[in-house]
């Protein structure tokens, strides 16, 4: 009996210590087989930076802006190859038709809420026109993704303004990326628990090129949560079509993928399709009212598209056969980014009620029971 009580006592404090860690991987649990970058974030890709503006006011404003900047130069003058894959098109993402037509990205990527897409575009356009060398620009393809945070946020109030976008871009930095209830993830809901912003990265083995790939997600979707094969949604009593959750599993998930591998639009689209698969691995169902979008870009200078490019370009890019390691990397990083968003998010009261955070201690108990924690 004493041994049992002591073991339970120690396990309780072991769990408390794990819960004090801010990220899923800090608990000793991992996703996949590949190594992460230094920050385990999209900012592990050289040159990529991320900025947030979080808006929390009174009882009803719970929203924000997240900006992803591919490189520190003039992006309009030095465009990066990009592609978009639409898993389910119930969304209002702006700028995707030109990306798919021309295969490149000419503005940073901004994430926000559904009804703030116009304001975010306004801010991105102002940012682009203000860059030295862009004085004569007459067309800007502003790229804005969104999810609907209308349960926790007074979304109809349209509290995001163009200046918030400019602030997020100004604040963008490399290194550690804040996760959970920040930026565009402030008011989101995922699998019935509090969602948010999450990020992760993978570094390929040297024999596979040693390239880095990073993912950032805005999680606001539903289904039946599953982590490392454990049906947590069912075991915790909160899942789509379950008695405990009157949730249509709507809301959307935005996935932004960056890599320094030399890839152009065709293979970037193939990469985006693999990222989409990760949503199913965690139990997402891409419901009727959930917009699932994946945007992928490469920062490699060998494949950039200068504004005044010559009529004939010579590019060095990966072959089809060299893509498979990146396919694995994007699958792992997207899956972990989604879990990181849930792990970092905290209970939040907002416009129409309260959304509870993922019960992390119960998750860890179930992981230990399955042998994932020792």
C-alpha positions in Angstrom: 0.0 0.0 0.0 2.8 2.4 0.9 4.5 1.7 -2.4 1.3 2.3 -4.3 0.6 5.6 -2.5 4.1 6.8 -2.9 4.0 5.9 -6.6 0.7 7.8 -7.0 2.1 10.8 -5.0 5.2 11.0 -7.2 3.2 10.5 -10.4 1.0 13.5 -9.4 4.1 15.8 -9.0 5.6 14.3 -12.2 2.4 15.3 -14.0 2.4 18.8 -12.5 6.0 19.3 -13.7 5.0 18.2 -17.2 2.0 20.5 -17.2 4.3 23.4 -16.3 6.1 22.9 -19.6 4.5 25.0 -22.3 4.9 22.6 -25.3 3.8 19.1 -26.1 7.4 17.9 -26.8 8.6 19.2 -23.4 6.7 16.3 -21.8 8.9 13.7 -23.4 6.2 12.9 -26.0 7.3 13.2 -29.7 5.6 13.1 -33.1 7.4 11.2 -35.9 11.0 10.3 -36.4 12.7 13.4 -37.9 14.6 15.9 -35.8 13.2 19.4 -35.2 15.0 22.6 -35.7 16.4 24.7 -32.9 13.1 26.4 -32.1 10.8 23.7 -33.4 9.0 26.4 -35.3 8.5 27.8 -38.8 11.2 30.4 -37.9 13.8 27.6 -38.1 13.6 28.1 -41.9 16.3 30.8 -42.4 14.8 34.3 -43.1 11.3 33.5 -42.0 9.8 35.7 -39.2 6.4 35.8 -37.4 4.6 38.6 -35.7 1.4 38.6 -33.6 -1.1 41.3 -32.5 -3.6 40.0 -29.9 -6.8 41.9 -29.3 -8.5 41.2 -25.9 -10.9 43.9 -24.8 -13.8 43.8 -22.4 -16.0 40.7 -22.5 -16.3 40.2 -26.2 -13.2 41.1 -28.2 -11.1 38.0 -28.6 -9.2 38.1 -31.9 -6.0 39.2 -33.6 -3.5 39.0 -36.4 -0.6 36.7 -37.2 1.9 37.7 -39.9 4.3 35.3 -41.6 7.2 37.0 -43.5 9.1 34.8 -45.9 12.3 36.8 -46.0 13.6 40.2 -44.7 13.9 41.8 -48.1 11.4 43.4 -50.4 9.1 40.5 -51.1 7.3 42.2 -54.0 10.7 42.7 -55.8 12.0 39.3 -54.8 9.0 37.0 -54.9 9.1 33.4 -53.6 7.6 30.4 -55.3 4.4 29.2 -53.6 1.4 27.0 -54.0 -2.0 26.6 -52.3 -4.0 23.4 -51.8 -7.7 23.7 -50.8 -8.9 20.7 -48.8 -12.4 22.1 -48.3 -13.2 25.5 -49.8 -15.6 26.9 -47.3 -13.4 29.9 -46.6 -12.6 33.4 -47.6 -8.8 33.2 -48.2 -7.7 36.1 -50.4 -5.0 36.0 -53.1 -5.0 32.3 -53.9 -6.0 32.5 -57.5 -2.9 34.5 -58.5 -0.6 32.2 -56.5 -2.0 29.2 -58.3 -1.8 31.0 -61.7 1.7 32.5 -61.4 3.2 30.2 -58.8 4.6 32.8 -56.6 4.0 34.9 -53.5 4.6 38.7 -53.4 3.3 39.8 -49.9 3.7 38.4 -46.4 0.9 36.1 -45.3 -1.6 37.4 -42.8 -4.0 35.3 -40.7 -7.0 36.8 -39.0 -10.7 36.2 -38.5 -13.3 35.8 -41.3 -14.8 39.3 -41.4 -11.4 41.0 -41.0 -10.0 39.8 -44.3 -10.6 43.2 -46.0 -8.9 45.1 -43.2 -6.0 42.7 -43.4 -5.7 43.1 -47.1 -5.7 46.9 -46.7 -2.8 46.7 -44.2 -0.8 44.4 -46.4 -1.3 46.7 -49.4 -0.1 49.7 -47.4 2.9 47.7 -46.2 3.8 46.7 -49.8 3.4 50.2 -51.2 5.5 51.7 -48.5 8.6 49.5 -49.3 11.4 51.4 -51.0 11.4 50.5 -54.7 7.6 49.9 -54.9 6.6 53.5 -55.5 5.2 52.7 -59.0 3.4 49.5 -58.0 -0.2 49.4 -59.3 -1.2 45.9 -58.4 -0.7 44.0 -55.1 -1.8 40.4 -54.5 -2.4 40.6 -50.8 -2.6 37.1 -49.2 -4.9 36.7 -46.2 -6.1 33.5 -44.5 -8.9 33.3 -42.0 -10.9 31.2 -39.6 -14.2 32.1 -37.9 -13.7 33.0 -34.2 -17.3 34.2 -33.8 -18.1 32.2 -30.6 -15.5 33.8 -28.4 -15.1 37.0 -30.4 -17.5 39.7 -31.4 -16.7 39.0 -35.0 -19.3 41.4 -36.5 -17.7 44.3 -34.7 -14.7 43.9 -37.1 -12.2 45.0 -34.5 -9.1 44.2 -36.5 -7.9 47.3 -38.3 -5.2 47.8 -41.0 -2.9 49.3 -38.4 -2.9 46.0 -36.4 -1.6 44.2 -39.5 1.2 46.8 -39.9 2.0 46.3 -36.2 2.2 42.5 -36.6 4.5 42.9 -39.6 6.6 45.4 -37.7 6.9 43.0 -34.7 7.7 40.0 -36.8 10.9 38.3 -35.7 12.7 35.0 -35.9 13.3 32.6 -33.0 10.6 31.5 -30.6 7.1 31.8 -31.8 4.3 32.4 -29.3 1.5 29.7 -29.5 -2.0 29.2 -28.2 -4.2 32.2 -27.5 -2.2 34.7 -29.5 -2.7 36.6 -32.7 -5.1 35.0 -35.1 -5.5 32.1 -32.7 -6.9 34.3 -29.9 -10.5 33.3 -30.3 -10.4 29.9 -32.1 -11.8 26.6 -31.0 -10.4 23.1 -31.9 -12.1 19.8 -31.3 -14.3 21.5 -28.8 -11.4 22.8 -26.7 -9.5 26.0 -27.0 -7.5 26.2 -30.2 -5.0 28.7 -31.3 -1.7 29.2 -33.1 0.8 26.3 -33.2 4.1 25.7 -35.0 6.7 23.0 -35.5 9.7 22.2 -37.8 11.7 19.3 -39.2 15.3 19.1 -40.5 16.1 16.4 -43.1 19.1 14.2 -42.7 22.2 15.4 -44.5 21.9 12.5 -47.0 18.4 13.8 -47.9 19.7 17.4 -48.4 19.6 18.7 -44.9 16.8 21.1 -45.7 14.6 22.7 -43.1 10.8 22.7 -43.2 8.5 24.6 -40.8 4.8 24.8 -40.3 2.5 27.3 -38.6 -1.2 26.6 -38.1 -4.3 28.5 -37.1 -6.5 25.8 -35.6 -10.3 26.2 -35.5 -11.7 22.9 -36.7 -13.3 19.8 -35.3 -13.8 16.1 -35.5 -12.6 13.3 -33.1 -9.2 14.2 -31.5 -6.5 11.6 -31.7 -2.9 11.9 -30.6 -0.4 9.1 -31.3 -3.2 6.8 -32.0 -5.0 7.4 -28.7 -8.7 8.4 -29.3 -8.7 11.2 -26.8 -11.8 12.9 -28.0 -13.8 9.7 -27.3 -12.1 8.9 -24.0 -12.5 12.5 -22.8 -16.1 12.6 -23.9 -15.8 15.5 -26.3 -16.1 14.7 -30.0 -18.2 15.3 -33.1 -21.6 13.5 -32.9 -20.9 12.7 -29.3 -23.5 13.4 -26.6 -21.3 15.8 -24.8 -20.6 18.2 -27.7 -23.1 20.0 -29.8 -20.5 21.0 -32.3 -20.8 20.9 -36.1 -17.0 20.6 -36.3 -16.9 23.7 -38.4 -14.5 26.6 -38.2 -11.5 26.0 -40.5 -7.8 25.3 -40.3 -5.1 27.4 -42.0 -1.7 25.7 -42.6 1.4 27.8 -43.7 4.5 25.8 -44.7 7.9 27.2 -45.3 11.0 25.4 -46.5 14.5 26.4 -47.7 14.6 23.5 -50.2 14.8 24.6 -53.8 11.2 23.8 -55.0 8.9 25.6 -57.5 5.2 25.7 -57.5 4.4 22.3 -58.9 6.2 20.3 -56.2 5.2 22.9 -53.6 1.6 21.9 -54.3 2.4 18.3 -53.9 4.0 19.2 -50.5 0.8 21.1 -49.6 -1.3 18.0 -50.2 0.8 16.0 -47.7 0.3 18.7 -45.1 -3.4 18.4 -45.6 -3.2 14.7 -44.7 -2.0 15.6 -41.2 -5.4 17.0 -40.3 -6.8 13.5 -40.6 -4.0 12.0 -38.5 -5.2 14.1 -35.5 -8.9 13.4 -36.2 -10.0 16.3 -38.3 -12.9 15.6 -40.7 -13.0 18.8 -42.9 -16.6 19.3 -42.2 -19.0 21.0 -44.6 -18.5 24.5 -42.9 -14.8 24.2 -42.3 -12.3 25.8 -44.7 -9.1 23.9 -44.9 -6.3 25.7 -46.7 -2.6 24.9 -47.0 -0.1 27.5 -48.4 3.5 26.4 -49.0 6.4 28.6 -50.1 10.2 28.2 -50.6 12.7 30.7 -49.4 15.6 29.3 -51.4 17.3 32.1 -53.4 17.9 29.7 -56.4 14.2 29.6 -57.1 13.1 33.2 -56.3 11.3 35.2 -58.9 12.7 38.8 -59.4 10.2 41.4 -60.4 12.1 42.1 -63.6 13.1 38.5 -64.4 14.6 37.7 -67.8 12.4 36.0 -70.4 14.3 32.8 -69.9 15.3 31.6 -66.5 17.5 28.8 -65.4 16.5 27.3 -62.0 18.1 24.6 -59.9 15.3 22.7 -58.1 14.8 19.3 -56.5 13.7 16.4 -58.6 10.5 14.6 -58.0 12.4 11.7 -56.5 14.0 14.0 -53.9 10.6 15.1 -52.5 9.7 12.1 -50.4 11.7 13.1 -47.3 10.0 16.5 -47.4 6.6 14.8 -47.7 7.4 13.0 -44.4 8.7 16.2 -42.8 5.6 18.2 -43.6 3.3 15.5 -42.4 5.1 15.3 -39.0 5.5 19.0 -38.6 1.9 19.8 -39.4 0.6 17.2 -37.0 2.8 18.4 -34.2 2.0 22.1 -34.9 -1.7 21.3 -34.4 -1.0 19.5 -31.2 1.2 22.4 -30.0 -1.7 24.8 -30.6 -4.0 22.7 -28.4 -1.3 22.2 -25.8 -0.5 25.9 -25.5 -4.0 27.2 -25.6 -5.7 28.2 -22.3 -9.4 28.4 -21.1 -11.0 31.6 -22.4 -14.2 33.4 -21.7 -15.6 35.4 -24.5 -18.6 36.8 -26.4 -20.9 33.8 -26.2 -19.4 31.8 -23.4 -16.3 29.9 -22.2 -14.2 27.4 -24.1 -12.1 25.1 -21.9 -8.5 24.3 -22.5 -7.4 20.7 -23.4 -7.2 18.7 -20.1 -3.5 18.1 -20.4 -3.2 16.1 -17.2 -5.8 13.6 -18.4 -4.1 13.4 -21.7 -0.8 12.6 -20.1 -2.4 9.9 -17.9 -3.8 8.2 -21.0 -0.5 8.5 -22.7 1.2 6.8 -19.7 -1.4 4.1 -19.7 -0.6 3.3 -23.4 3.1 3.2 -22.6 4.1 6.5 -24.3 5.3 8.0 -21.0 7.6 6.3 -18.6 
